[in-house]
Amino acid sequence: MEQRAPIALADWFAHGEARFGKDHKHWRFVCPSCGHVQTPGDFERYGADQNLAYLNCIGRYDGKHADVRMGTKPGPCNYTSGGLFNINPVPVSGTDGNVIRVFEFEEIP
C-alpha cells in the first residue's frame, strides 16, 4: 500500500464539501476492496451508522452481500476496515492527533 502523509480532518471535510456539497449524506466513497461506490445515505437506508460509509463496504449491511468475499468485483462485498486487513488508502489525522484510514472519495470529472 502506498504510504501517504495524513490529511488533517478539517482539510478532509473541505475536500468532501468542495466535491459533493455540505450534505454529507451525498458524499461518495469507493470501497478499496471491490470498487463499489456508496454514500452515507445508503447506510442510513439500511439502518446502519452513516459514518461506516468511509470505513466498510455496504455489502455487510444490505442483506444481500454479507457472504460476498472481500475483493469480489463488481461489489458490493463484505469488506470492513475493522478486520484483519485495513486497506483503506487515505490517512486522516483527527484533532486529537490519532490517524484513521478511510476510503477514497469518488473521482468526479
MARBA-3410 file (N, C-alpha, C, O; in Angstrom, 1 decimal):
109
0.8,-1.2,0.0,0.0,0.0,0.0,0.9,1.2,0.0,1.9,1.3,0.7 ~ 0.5,2.2,-0.8,1.2,3.4,-0.9,1.2,4.2,0.4,0.1,4.3,1.1 ~ 2.3,4.7,0.9,2.4,5.5,2.1,2.1,6.9,1.8,2.7,7.6,1.0 ~ 1.1,7.4,2.4,0.7,8.8,2.3,0.8,9.6,3.6,0.7,9.0,4.7 ~ 1.1,10.9,3.5,1.1,11.7,4.7,-0.4,11.9,5.1,-1.3,12.1,4.2
-0.7,11.9,6.4,-2.0,12.1,6.8,-2.6,13.5,6.4,-1.8,14.5,6.4 ~ -3.8,13.6,6.1,-4.5,14.8,5.8,-5.3,15.2,7.1,-5.9,14.4,7.8 ~ -5.2,16.5,7.4,-5.9,17.0,8.6,-7.4,16.8,8.4,-7.9,17.0,7.3 ~ -8.1,16.5,9.5,-9.6,16.3,9.4,-10.3,17.5,8.8,-11.2,17.3,8.0 ~ -9.9,18.7,9.1,-10.6,19.9,8.6,-10.4,19.9,7.1,-11.3,20.3,6.3
-9.2,19.6,6.6,-8.9,19.6,5.2,-9.7,18.5,4.5,-10.2,18.7,3.3 ~ -9.8,17.3,5.1,-10.6,16.2,4.5,-12.1,16.6,4.4,-12.7,16.4,3.3 ~ -12.7,17.3,5.4,-14.0,17.8,5.3,-14.1,18.9,4.2,-15.1,18.9,3.4 ~ -13.1,19.7,4.0,-13.1,20.8,3.0,-13.1,20.1,1.6,-13.8,20.6,0.7 ~ -12.3,19.1,1.4,-12.3,18.3,0.1,-13.7,17.7,-0.2,-14.2,17.8,-1.3
-14.3,17.1,0.8,-15.6,16.5,0.6,-16.6,17.5,0.3,-17.4,17.3,-0.6 ~ -16.6,18.6,1.0,-17.6,19.6,0.7,-17.4,20.3,-0.7,-18.4,20.6,-1.3 ~ -16.2,20.4,-1.1,-15.9,21.0,-2.4,-16.4,20.1,-3.5,-16.9,20.6,-4.5 ~ -16.3,18.8,-3.3,-16.7,17.8,-4.3,-18.2,17.6,-4.3,-18.8,17.5,-5.4 ~ -18.7,17.4,-3.1,-20.1,16.9,-3.1,-21.1,17.8,-2.4,-22.3,17.5,-2.4
-20.7,18.9,-1.8,-21.6,19.8,-1.1,-21.6,19.5,0.4,-20.9,18.6,0.9 ~ -22.3,20.4,1.1,-22.3,20.3,2.6,-23.0,19.1,3.2,-22.7,18.7,4.3 ~ -24.0,18.6,2.5,-24.8,17.5,3.0,-24.0,16.2,2.9,-23.9,15.6,1.8 ~ -23.4,15.8,4.0,-22.5,14.6,4.0,-23.2,13.3,3.5,-22.5,12.4,3.1 ~ -24.5,13.3,3.6,-25.2,12.0,3.1,-25.0,11.8,1.7,-25.2,10.6,1.2
-24.6,12.8,0.9,-24.4,12.6,-0.5,-22.9,12.5,-0.9,-22.6,12.3,-2.1 ~ -22.0,12.5,0.1,-20.6,12.2,-0.3,-20.4,10.8,-0.8,-21.1,9.9,-0.3 ~ -19.6,10.6,-1.8,-19.4,9.3,-2.4,-18.1,8.7,-2.1,-17.0,9.4,-2.4 ~ -18.0,7.5,-1.6,-16.8,6.8,-1.2,-16.7,5.5,-2.0,-17.7,4.9,-2.4 ~ -15.4,5.2,-2.3,-15.1,4.0,-3.1,-14.5,2.9,-2.2,-13.5,3.1,-1.6
-15.2,1.7,-2.1,-14.6,0.6,-1.4,-13.3,0.2,-2.0,-13.2,-0.1,-3.2 ~ -12.2,0.2,-1.2,-10.9,-0.2,-1.8,-10.8,-1.6,-2.2,-9.8,-2.0,-2.9 ~ -11.7,-2.4,-1.7,-11.6,-3.9,-2.0,-12.3,-4.2,-3.3,-11.8,-4.9,-4.1 ~ -13.5,-3.7,-3.5,-14.3,-4.1,-4.7,-14.6,-3.0,-5.6,-15.1,-3.3,-6.7 ~ -14.4,-1.8,-5.2,-14.6,-0.6,-6.1,-16.1,-0.1,-6.0,-16.4,0.9,-6.8
-16.9,-0.7,-5.2,-18.3,-0.2,-5.1,-18.3,1.2,-4.6,-17.6,1.6,-3.7 ~ -19.2,2.1,-5.2,-19.3,3.5,-4.7,-20.6,3.6,-3.9,-21.6,3.0,-4.2 ~ -20.5,4.2,-2.7,-21.6,4.3,-1.8,-21.6,5.7,-1.1,-20.6,6.4,-1.1 ~ -22.7,6.0,-0.5,-22.9,7.2,0.3,-23.3,6.9,1.7,-23.8,5.8,2.0 ~ -23.1,7.9,2.6,-23.7,7.7,4.0,-25.2,7.5,3.9,-25.8,6.8,4.7
-25.9,8.1,3.0,-27.3,8.0,2.8,-27.7,6.5,2.5,-28.7,6.1,2.9 ~ -26.8,5.8,1.8,-27.1,4.4,1.5,-27.1,3.6,2.8,-28.0,2.7,3.0 ~ -26.2,3.9,3.7,-26.1,3.2,5.0,-27.4,3.5,5.9,-27.9,2.7,6.6 ~ -27.8,4.8,5.8,-29.0,5.2,6.6,-30.2,4.4,6.2,-31.0,4.0,7.0 ~ -30.3,4.1,4.9,-31.5,3.3,4.4,-31.5,1.9,5.0,-32.6,1.3,5.1
-30.3,1.4,5.3,-30.3,0.0,5.9,-30.2,0.1,7.5,-30.0,-1.0,8.1 ~ -30.4,1.2,8.0,-30.4,1.4,9.5,-29.0,1.3,10.1,-28.9,1.1,11.3 ~ -28.0,1.5,9.3,-26.6,1.4,9.8,-26.1,2.8,10.0,-26.5,3.8,9.4 ~ -25.0,2.9,10.8,-24.4,4.2,11.1,-23.8,4.8,9.8,-23.1,4.1,9.1 ~ -24.2,6.0,9.5,-23.7,6.7,8.3,-22.2,6.8,8.2,-21.6,6.8,7.1
-21.6,6.9,9.4,-20.1,7.0,9.4,-19.4,5.8,8.9,-18.2,5.9,8.7 ~ -20.1,4.7,8.7,-19.4,3.5,8.2,-19.2,3.6,6.7,-18.5,2.7,6.2 ~ -19.8,4.6,6.0,-19.7,4.7,4.6,-18.2,4.8,4.1,-17.9,4.5,3.0 ~ -17.4,5.4,5.0,-16.0,5.6,4.6,-15.0,4.6,5.3,-13.8,4.7,5.2 ~ -15.6,3.6,5.9,-14.9,2.5,6.6,-15.2,1.1,6.2,-14.3,0.2,6.2
-16.4,0.8,5.8,-16.9,-0.5,5.5,-17.6,-0.5,4.2,-18.2,0.5,3.8 ~ -17.6,-1.6,3.5,-18.5,-1.7,2.3,-19.9,-2.0,2.7,-20.1,-2.7,3.7 ~ -20.8,-1.5,2.0,-22.2,-1.6,2.3,-22.8,-3.0,2.2,-23.8,-3.3,2.7 ~ -22.0,-3.9,1.5,-22.4,-5.3,1.4,-22.6,-6.0,2.7,-23.3,-7.0,2.8 ~ -21.9,-5.5,3.7,-22.1,-6.0,5.1,-23.4,-5.7,5.7,-23.9,-6.4,6.7
-24.2,-4.8,5.1,-25.4,-4.3,5.8,-26.6,-4.4,4.9,-27.7,-4.2,5.4 ~ -26.5,-4.6,3.6,-27.6,-4.5,2.7,-28.5,-5.7,2.7,-29.6,-5.7,2.0 ~ -28.1,-6.8,3.4,-28.9,-8.0,3.4,-28.8,-8.9,2.2,-29.4,-10.0,2.2 ~ -28.0,-8.5,1.2,-27.8,-9.3,0.0,-26.4,-9.8,-0.2,-26.1,-10.7,-1.0 ~ -25.4,-9.1,0.4,-24.0,-9.3,0.0,-23.1,-9.6,1.2,-21.9,-9.6,1.1
-23.6,-10.0,2.3,-22.8,-10.3,3.5,-21.9,-11.5,3.3,-20.9,-11.6,4.0 ~ -22.3,-12.4,2.4,-21.4,-13.5,2.1,-20.5,-13.3,0.9,-19.7,-14.2,0.6 ~ -20.5,-12.2,0.3,-19.7,-11.9,-0.8,-18.3,-11.5,-0.3,-18.1,-10.5,0.4 ~ -17.3,-12.3,-0.6,-16.0,-12.2,-0.1,-15.3,-10.9,-0.5,-15.6,-10.3,-1.6 ~ -14.5,-10.4,0.4,-13.7,-9.2,0.1,-13.0,-9.3,-1.2,-12.4,-10.3,-1.5
-13.1,-8.2,-2.0,-12.4,-8.2,-3.3,-13.2,-8.6,-4.5,-12.7,-8.5,-5.6 ~ -14.4,-9.2,-4.2,-15.2,-9.7,-5.3,-15.7,-8.5,-6.1,-16.3,-7.6,-5.5 ~ -15.5,-8.5,-7.4,-15.9,-7.4,-8.3,-16.9,-7.9,-9.3,-16.8,-9.0,-9.7 ~ -17.9,-7.1,-9.7,-18.2,-5.8,-9.0,-18.8,-6.0,-7.7,-19.4,-7.1,-7.4 ~ -18.7,-5.0,-6.8,-19.2,-5.1,-5.5,-20.7,-4.8,-5.4,-21.3,-4.7,-6.5
-21.2,-4.7,-4.3,-20.5,-4.6,-3.0,-20.1,-5.9,-2.5,-20.5,-7.0,-2.9 ~ -19.2,-5.8,-1.5,-18.6,-7.0,-0.8,-18.8,-6.9,0.7,-19.5,-6.0,1.1 ~ -18.1,-7.7,1.4,-18.3,-7.6,2.9,-17.0,-7.1,3.6,-16.8,-7.3,4.8 ~ -16.2,-6.2,2.9,-15.0,-5.7,3.5,-15.3,-4.8,4.7,-16.3,-4.0,4.6 ~ -14.5,-4.9,5.7,-14.6,-3.9,6.8,-13.1,-3.6,7.2,-12.2,-4.4,7.2
-12.9,-2.3,7.6,-11.6,-1.9,8.0,-11.3,-2.3,9.4,-10.2,-2.2,9.9 ~ -12.3,-2.9,10.1,-12.1,-3.4,11.4,-11.7,-4.8,11.5,-11.6,-5.4,12.6 ~ -11.4,-5.4,10.4,-11.0,-6.8,10.3,-9.5,-6.9,10.4,-8.7,-6.1,10.8 ~ -9.0,-8.1,9.9,-7.6,-8.4,9.9,-6.7,-7.4,9.1,-5.6,-7.0,9.4 ~ -7.3,-7.0,7.9,-6.6,-6.2,7.0,-7.3,-4.8,6.9,-8.6,-4.8,6.7
-6.6,-3.7,7.0,-7.2,-2.4,6.7,-6.4,-1.9,5.5,-5.3,-1.5,5.5 ~ -7.1,-1.9,4.4,-6.6,-1.5,3.1,-7.1,-0.1,2.7,-6.9,0.4,1.6 ~ -7.7,0.6,3.6,-8.2,2.0,3.4,-7.0,2.8,3.0,-6.0,2.9,3.8 ~ -7.1,3.6,1.9,-5.9,4.3,1.4,-5.6,5.7,2.0,-4.5,6.2,1.8 ~ -6.6,6.3,2.6,-6.5,7.7,3.0,-6.3,7.9,4.5,-7.3,7.6,5.2
-5.1,8.3,4.9,-4.9,8.6,6.4,-5.4,10.0,6.7,-5.0,11.0,6.1 ~ -6.3,10.0,7.7,-6.9,11.3,8.2,-6.5,11.5,9.6,-6.7,10.6,10.5 ~ -5.9,12.6,9.9,-5.5,12.9,11.3,-6.5,13.7,12.0,-6.9,14.8,11.6 ~ -7.1,13.2,13.1,-8.1,13.9,13.9,-7.5,15.0,14.7,-6.3,15.2,14.7 ~ -8.4,15.7,15.3,-7.9,16.9,16.2,-7.1,16.4,17.4,-6.4,17.2,17.9
-7.3,15.1,17.7,-6.5,14.6,18.9,-5.2,14.0,18.4,-4.4,13.5,19.2 ~ -4.9,14.1,17.1,-3.6,13.5,16.6,-3.7,12.1,16.1,-2.8,11.6,15.5 ~ -4.8,11.4,16.5,-4.9,10.0,16.1,-5.2,9.9,14.6,-6.0,10.8,14.1 ~ -4.7,9.0,13.9,-4.9,8.8,12.5,-5.7,7.6,12.2,-5.5,6.5,12.7 ~ -6.8,7.8,11.4,-7.6,6.6,10.9,-7.4,6.6,9.4,-7.3,7.6,8.7
-7.6,5.4,8.8,-7.5,5.3,7.4,-9.0,5.1,6.9,-9.7,4.3,7.4 ~ -9.3,5.9,5.8,-10.6,5.9,5.3,-10.6,5.6,3.8,-9.5,5.6,3.1 ~ -11.8,5.4,3.2,-11.9,5.2,1.8,-11.6,6.5,1.0,-11.7,7.6,1.6 ~ -11.3,6.3,-0.3,-11.1,7.5,-1.2,-12.5,8.1,-1.5,-13.5,7.4,-1.5 ~ -12.5,9.3,-1.8,-13.7,10.0,-2.3,-13.8,9.5,-3.8,-12.8,9.2,-4.4
-15.0,9.4,-4.3,-15.2,9.0,-5.7,-14.6,10.2,-6.6,-14.8,11.3,-6.2 ~ -13.9,9.9,-7.6,-13.4,10.9,-8.5,-14.6,11.3,-9.4,-15.3,10.5,-9.9 ~ -14.7,12.6,-9.5,-15.8,13.1,-10.4,-15.1,14.0,-11.5,-14.2,14.7,-11.2 ~ -15.6,13.9,-12.7,-15.0,14.6,-13.8,-15.2,16.1,-13.7,-14.7,16.9,-14.5
END
